[in-house]
Amino acid sequence: MRPFQTNFAFLAGTLPFMRMLGYHRKLMAENGITTVAVLGAGTMGNGIAHVFARAGYDVILRDIERRFLDRALETISKNLAREIKKGKIGEPEKTAALARLRPVTDIQALSAADFAIEAVPEQLELKLRVLQEADAVLRPGVVLASNTSSISITQLAAQTGRAENFIGMHFMNPVPVMALVEVIRGLATSDATFTTTMSLCEKLQKKAVAVNDAPGFVSNRVLLPMINEAAFAVMEGVAAPEAVDAVMKTGMNHPMGPLELADFIGLDVCVDILDVLYKGFGDSKYRACPLLRKYVAAGWLGKKSGRGFYKYSGC
Ligand SMILES: NC(=O)c1ccc[n+]([C@@H]2O[C@H](COP(=O)([O-])OP(=O)(O)OC[C@H]3O[C@@H](n4cnc5c(N)ncnc54)[C@H](O)[C@@H]3O)[C@@H](O)[C@H]2O)c1
């Protein structure tokens, strides 16, 4: 009786985990995607790798230097531990998710991927180079998605040899917490690519919203002018960052003030997006606030560098 009870207890304990694994394998088998490549292991790349690994996918995480990959793995481990504390996952899921991550610097590793997402900095030339490198290594027919915040998906797609298998998959920061993925079809994106991407979002338990291809899509076309205006208000001495954020949090019910959010996104990322909006629409209302540019020039990039509109300890 006793051994049976012990075995039963063991099985009962592992059943939800096994069921979860089986469930994900079944879902993944539906579209043949089991291995996902993520290019860039920064703020967004590590979050994207985290959610795919947690959902049962094998993840090839690629960056240019080992130290960026080490930093990303540390962040993912910390964020998974936070999810354990919140009761969202158990210790075995954390261990399994970490085991599914394969950090690489060699682009050739992408040949094993069934789906790939690019999350390198928001600079057109860099993105084009990275996307072309990935395109040359990925198997024909594999979907290549970009997490760009603002650059035209049609333009990026056109520089690859797989425009019909190219799509925008705009995750929000922090990826493990935020439910939204803006899914953007380029002019040549096929229905099959769109359907695969939408169903992948569902498997990650994300809310996918399909929008059309235009600079900044919806999220950043609406958000960035607000952040920029908040920076102008500080630059012109209308109010201190704390006061600007307090007005928006208390008066408009925003969970974060625009400057707090800008620090969180990265002030360099904000300037890059504003530059894309400015160029894309040819409208001066999108010109980046000089104070934002000055902070970026000083290396005050926000939370990730320890200083932006606010100072952060422990960064
Ligand atoms: N930060 C945000 O809140 C946010 C939100 C949504 C989307 N995005 C978008 O996601 C993308 C990435 O932004 P981020 O904030 O993660 O940037 P980041 O600077 O934090 O990370 C970028 C990473 O890409 C790596 N990289 C550079 N060149 C590379 C290459 N050739 N191959 C592989 N990796 C390379 C860098 O070493 C770095 O680790 C951008 O397009 C950005 O607009 C950012």
PDBQT file of the ligand as one rigid body, heavy atoms in Angstrom, charges set to zero:
ROOT
HETATM    1  N1  LIG A 401      11.935  48.426 -25.376  1.00  0.00    +0.000 N 
HETATM    2  C1  LIG A 401      10.643  48.402 -25.585  1.00  0.00    +0.000 C 
HETATM    3  O1  LIG A 401       9.833  48.768 -24.709  1.00  0.00    +0.000 OA
HETATM    4  C2  LIG A 401      10.095  47.865 -26.888  1.00  0.00    +0.000 A 
HETATM    5  C3  LIG A 401       8.738  47.520 -26.966  1.00  0.00    +0.000 A 
HETATM    6  C4  LIG A 401       8.257  46.954 -28.145  1.00  0.00    +0.000 A 
HETATM    7  C5  LIG A 401       9.107  46.772 -29.228  1.00  0.00    +0.000 A 
HETATM    8  N2  LIG A 401      10.417  47.159 -29.127  1.00  0.00    +0.000 N 
HETATM    9  C6  LIG A 401      11.272  46.937 -30.294  1.00  0.00    +0.000 C 
HETATM   10  O2  LIG A 401      12.015  45.755 -30.087  1.00  0.00    +0.000 OA
HETATM   11  C7  LIG A 401      13.285  45.866 -30.741  1.00  0.00    +0.000 C 
HETATM   12  C8  LIG A 401      14.381  45.635 -29.736  1.00  0.00    +0.000 C 
HETATM   13  O3  LIG A 401      14.296  46.600 -28.731  1.00  0.00    +0.000 OA
HETATM   14  P1  LIG A 401      14.960  46.385 -27.288  1.00  0.00    +0.000 P 
HETATM   15  O4  LIG A 401      14.371  47.410 -26.409  1.00  0.00    +0.000 OA
HETATM   16  O5  LIG A 401      14.882  44.944 -26.914  1.00  0.00    +0.000 OA
HETATM   17  O6  LIG A 401      16.478  46.768 -27.625  1.00  0.00    +0.000 OA
HETATM   18  P2  LIG A 401      17.789  46.426 -26.741  1.00  0.00    +0.000 P 
HETATM   19  O7  LIG A 401      18.788  47.453 -27.102  1.00  0.00    +0.000 OA
HETATM   20  O8  LIG A 401      17.419  46.226 -25.316  1.00  0.00    +0.000 OA
HETATM   21  O9  LIG A 401      18.246  44.986 -27.304  1.00  0.00    +0.000 OA
HETATM   22  C9  LIG A 401      18.699  44.772 -28.611  1.00  0.00    +0.000 C 
HETATM   23  C10 LIG A 401      19.631  43.571 -28.611  1.00  0.00    +0.000 C 
HETATM   24  O10 LIG A 401      19.963  43.270 -29.969  1.00  0.00    +0.000 OA
HETATM   25  C11 LIG A 401      21.324  42.872 -29.984  1.00  0.00    +0.000 C 
HETATM   26  N3  LIG A 401      21.874  42.961 -31.329  1.00  0.00    +0.000 N 
HETATM   27  C12 LIG A 401      22.454  43.997 -31.960  1.00  0.00    +0.000 A 
HETATM   28  N4  LIG A 401      22.844  43.612 -33.192  1.00  0.00    +0.000 NA
HETATM   29  C13 LIG A 401      22.521  42.309 -33.327  1.00  0.00    +0.000 A 
HETATM   30  C14 LIG A 401      22.693  41.339 -34.345  1.00  0.00    +0.000 A 
HETATM   31  N5  LIG A 401      23.292  41.663 -35.490  1.00  0.00    +0.000 N 
HETATM   32  N6  LIG A 401      22.230  40.085 -34.130  1.00  0.00    +0.000 NA
HETATM   33  C15 LIG A 401      21.627  39.748 -32.975  1.00  0.00    +0.000 A 
HETATM   34  N7  LIG A 401      21.456  40.629 -31.950  1.00  0.00    +0.000 NA
HETATM   35  C16 LIG A 401      21.906  41.880 -32.137  1.00  0.00    +0.000 A 
HETATM   36  C17 LIG A 401      21.998  43.810 -28.980  1.00  0.00    +0.000 C 
HETATM   37  O11 LIG A 401      23.260  43.302 -28.568  1.00  0.00    +0.000 OA
HETATM   38  C18 LIG A 401      20.954  43.825 -27.860  1.00  0.00    +0.000 C 
HETATM   39  O12 LIG A 401      21.173  42.771 -26.939  1.00  0.00    +0.000 OA
HETATM   40  C19 LIG A 401      13.306  47.241 -31.391  1.00  0.00    +0.000 C 
HETATM   41  O13 LIG A 401      12.873  47.129 -32.717  1.00  0.00    +0.000 OA
HETATM   42  C20 LIG A 401      12.302  48.025 -30.576  1.00  0.00    +0.000 C 
HETATM   43  O14 LIG A 401      11.749  49.112 -31.276  1.00  0.00    +0.000 OA
HETATM   44  C21 LIG A 401      10.944  47.675 -27.989  1.00  0.00    +0.000 A 
ENDROOT
TORSDOF 0
